Each structure stands twice: as C-alpha cells, then as structure tokens.
C-alpha cells in the first residue's frame, strides 16, 4: 500500500530529477543531445525516475491533483523501461525540453501549497487497489459506462479517475 506520508518525498524526487534533466540539456541542441551518449542516457534515466516517482504517488494524491496527466508521466517511464527499443530520440528530447520543466514547476507548487501534516493524517475515500481489485474495478467501470452512468459516479464506486474511465 502506498502511504500518504511518502507523497512529499516522491514529489521532491520529481523536482530534483527534473532539475537534473533541465541542467543536462541547458544550451544543448537536439543534434548535440543525440551525439552525446552520456547526456542522452543520463536524461533517459532521469525521465525514468520522474515517471517512477509519479507512479509511486498515492492514488488519492493523483486524484486530488488532476492538472497533471499522471498516466502520461508514468507511461513514459514504462516505455523507457519496457519498450526502450521503440523510443525515439525526438520523443525523449521533446519530453525533456517541453514537458519536464512544466511538470517540475507544477510539482514544486504542490510542495509549497499542500499542508503535508494534514495530508498524511487524512484518510482516503477508498483504499489503494491491488492489481486484481483494479482489474475488477475496470470491468465494473466498463459495465457502468455501457449503462450510461456518469463518470463521477463511476469514479466514486471504482476509484478510477476520469481519464482512466474515458479511456475504457
């Protein structure tokens, strides 16, 4: 089970590793990036860590902060780790230059705005799901969606967010 008190540390990791990416690519063109294998793989690894930290955030935190497309952030990590042969240099560079700074700034705002003592003490409206529960809830959400039940109610009863429900 992911614990709320660890969310702050995971967000701090996102900022730190995003800062690494920004620093590594400072004044570097795409052509320089592709030629410099050390920088290329350092950026790749830092993007992986950003995605892993996002993945490890509690579902409650991600639901409370839907401004960030958490599934996309996590998905990039999954592609880099599991489907690395299909990642293009252009996609990695574009993500690092255009998406990481924006993500970093939003996460830094969360670090300043959230009352972390209160966040850690508050209870989730539903517990974190293991994979089998998640699959059951996805199937339930599909059925509810077919019955034209609102996304809000589907989310309430399954714990899935609006983005996850719309993708079904």
N, C-alpha and C positions, 0 to 999 in steps of 0.2 A: 504494500500500500504506500502510495506517495504521501508524504507528510507536508502539511501546510507550512510548518516552520522552516522547511528547506527551500521553499519558493524563493525567498530573498537571495539566498546563496546562488541558486540557479540563474536568477536574473543578473546577479553580479557577474557570473561567469559569461553570460551573453554579452554584457557590456565589455568585459575585459578581452574576450576573444574577438569581438567586433573591432575593438581598438587595435588589436594586432593586425587584423586584415587591412584596416584603413592605413595604418602605418606602413605595412609591407608594400602597399600599392601607391603610396604617395609619389606623385610625379612620374608614375610608370605608365607607359602606353600599353595597349593590348599587345603589340608586337614584342615589346620588351618583356612583358609578362610571359608570353608563350616561350620565348627563348631562354628565360631564366628559370631553370627547373627547380632550383631551391625555393625561389619565391612561389612558383606555381604550386608545388606540393605543400608548402607552408600555408598558403592561402586555403588550399583544399582541406587540409587538416583542421584549420581554424573554423572553416564553414561547417565541417562535420561536428565539431564541439558545440558550436552555436545551436545546431539542429538537435543534438543530443540533450543539451540543457533545456531547450524548449520542450522536447519530448518528455522529459522528466518532471516538468511542472505539473502541479495537480490539475485535474480536470476542472475543479472549481475555479482556480485562478484563470485558466484559459477561457472558461465560460464568462467570467466577470470582466474580461478584457478582450472582447471580440474584435477590437480595432485591428488587431494583428492577425493575419491569416496563419494561425499556428500550424495547420495541416500542411501548408506550403513550406513553412520553415522546416518542419520535421521531415517532410517529403524529400527536400533537397539532401538532407543528411542520409536518408535511406538510399537515395540514388547514388550518392558518393560512396557509400559503404557496400551496397549490394549490387549495384548496376554501374559501377565505375567505368566500365569499358564504353558505355554509351553516353557519358557526359562529354559535352563539347567544351573546348576552351572558351568559346564565345559565351556559353551559358554560365560557366563558372565566373568568368571575368564580369559579365553583366550583373550577376547576382552580387558579387563582391563590391562592385563600384556603385551600383544603383539601388540595391535593396538593403544591404547590410548597414550603411550609415543611417538610413531611415529607421530600421528596426532598432538599432543601437540607441538612437535618440528617444524613441518611444519607451523602450525598456528603462532607460535612465530616468525618464519622467515617473514611471511606475515606482521605481526605487525611492523617489522623493515624496510621492503623493500617498502611498499606502501606509496606513498605520500598521506596522508589522506585528506589534504585540497583539492587537485586536484580531488581525488576520489569522495568526497562529492559534488563537483561542476559539475562533468561531467554528461552528460545525457545518459540514456540507449538508445540502438538502438531500443528497444521496451519496452512498459510499462509492469509492473508486471501484471500477469493474475489472474482474479478471477477463481473460480472453474469451472463455466460454460464455460468461454473462454478457459480454459485449456482443458476441455473435447472436445470442438470443434476443438482445435488445435491438440489434439491427434488423433482425427478421420481424420483430414486433413493429418496429417503425415502418418497415415496408408495408405491412398489412394495414397499419393505421393510415398511412399515406394513401393507399388504394381506397380507403373508406373516406377520403377527403377530410380527415381530421386535421386541425390546424397544426402548423409547425410548433407553435408554442406549447400545445398540449402534448404533442409527440415528444418534445424535448423534456417536458415535465415528467413524463412517465418512463422515458427510456434513458435519460441522462445524456442523450446525443445533442450536439449543438446544431444550430440552423444550417450551417454549412454542410455538416455530415448528413443531415436529413435531406437537404436539397440534392445531394449527390446520389441519393438512392434511386 
